[in-house]
């Protein structure tokens, strides 16, 4: 089963593009999004390891590239990223309108 944002979720925020040199430390450590907030990790260049490490989910790792689907961040699920060499990526945040 593929997990993704609900079909009625809409983008409301986008981070700037980050590189291996300026990725915020918070993204490299375990963190989560708030309830109701989904994220899409979009790699523009290079490779990024996306790790889901939450007790409510099986631990998983995926290598994201410009040719793969974005990494899907579920609300409140702990995750982190790790650059694999030269990389450029951003995160799009989505939620269901109220």
C-alpha positions as CSV (number, residue, x, y, z in Angstrom):
1,X,0.0,0.0,0.0
2,X,1.4,3.4,-1.0
3,X,1.0,6.2,1.5
4,X,0.5,9.7,0.3
5,X,-1.3,12.9,1.1
6,X,-5.1,12.8,0.9
7,X,-6.4,13.9,-2.6
8,X,-7.9,17.1,-1.1
9,X,-4.6,18.2,0.5
10,X,-3.3,21.4,-1.0
11,X,0.2,23.0,-0.8
12,X,0.5,25.9,1.6
13,X,4.3,26.3,2.1
14,X,7.6,25.5,0.5
15,X,11.1,25.7,1.9
16,X,13.9,27.3,0.0
17,X,16.2,24.9,-1.9
18,X,18.8,23.3,0.4
19,X,22.2,21.8,-0.6
20,X,24.6,19.5,1.2
21,X,26.3,22.7,2.5
22,X,23.3,24.5,4.0
23,X,20.7,21.8,4.9
24,X,19.4,22.8,8.4
25,X,20.6,20.6,11.2
26,X,17.0,19.9,12.2
27,X,16.4,18.1,9.0
28,X,19.4,15.8,9.6
29,X,18.1,14.8,13.0
30,X,14.9,12.9,13.8
31,X,11.9,15.3,13.6
32,X,8.3,15.3,12.6
33,X,5.5,17.5,11.2
34,X,2.5,18.6,13.2
35,X,-0.9,16.8,13.0
36,X,-2.6,17.4,9.7
37,X,0.6,18.5,7.9
38,X,2.0,16.3,5.1
39,X,5.4,16.9,3.4
40,X,6.9,16.1,0.0
41,X,10.7,16.0,-0.2
42,X,11.6,16.9,-3.8
43,X,15.1,16.3,-4.9
44,X,16.2,18.7,-7.7
45,X,19.8,17.5,-8.1
46,X,21.8,14.6,-6.7
47,X,20.8,12.0,-4.1
48,X,19.2,12.3,-0.7
49,X,18.6,9.4,1.8
50,X,15.2,9.6,3.4
51,X,14.8,7.7,6.6
52,X,11.6,7.0,8.5
53,X,12.4,5.9,12.0
54,X,9.1,6.0,14.0
55,X,7.8,3.3,16.4
56,X,4.5,3.4,14.7
57,X,6.0,2.4,11.3
58,X,8.5,-0.2,10.0
59,X,11.9,1.6,9.7
60,X,12.5,2.4,6.1
61,X,15.1,4.1,4.0
62,X,14.8,5.4,0.4
63,X,17.2,7.1,-1.9
64,X,15.5,10.1,-3.5
65,X,16.7,11.6,-6.8
66,X,15.2,13.9,-9.4
67,X,13.9,10.8,-11.2
68,X,12.1,9.2,-8.2
69,X,8.8,10.2,-6.7
70,X,9.1,12.7,-3.8
71,X,9.6,11.4,-0.3
72,X,6.2,11.4,1.5
73,X,6.3,12.7,5.0
74,X,3.2,11.6,7.1
75,X,1.9,13.9,9.8
76,X,3.7,13.3,13.2
77,X,5.9,10.5,11.9
78,X,9.6,10.8,12.8
79,X,12.0,11.0,9.9
80,X,15.3,12.6,8.8
81,X,17.4,13.1,5.7
82,X,21.0,12.6,4.8
83,X,22.7,14.1,1.7
84,X,24.6,11.6,-0.4
85,X,27.2,13.9,-1.9
86,X,26.2,17.0,-3.9
87,X,22.4,17.5,-3.6
88,X,19.7,20.2,-3.9
89,X,16.2,19.6,-2.6
90,X,13.2,21.4,-1.1
91,X,10.2,20.4,1.0
92,X,6.6,21.2,0.1
93,X,4.0,21.2,2.9
94,X,0.4,20.3,2.3
95,X,-2.8,20.2,4.4
96,X,-6.5,19.9,4.0
97,X,-8.2,23.3,3.8
98,X,-10.5,24.1,6.7
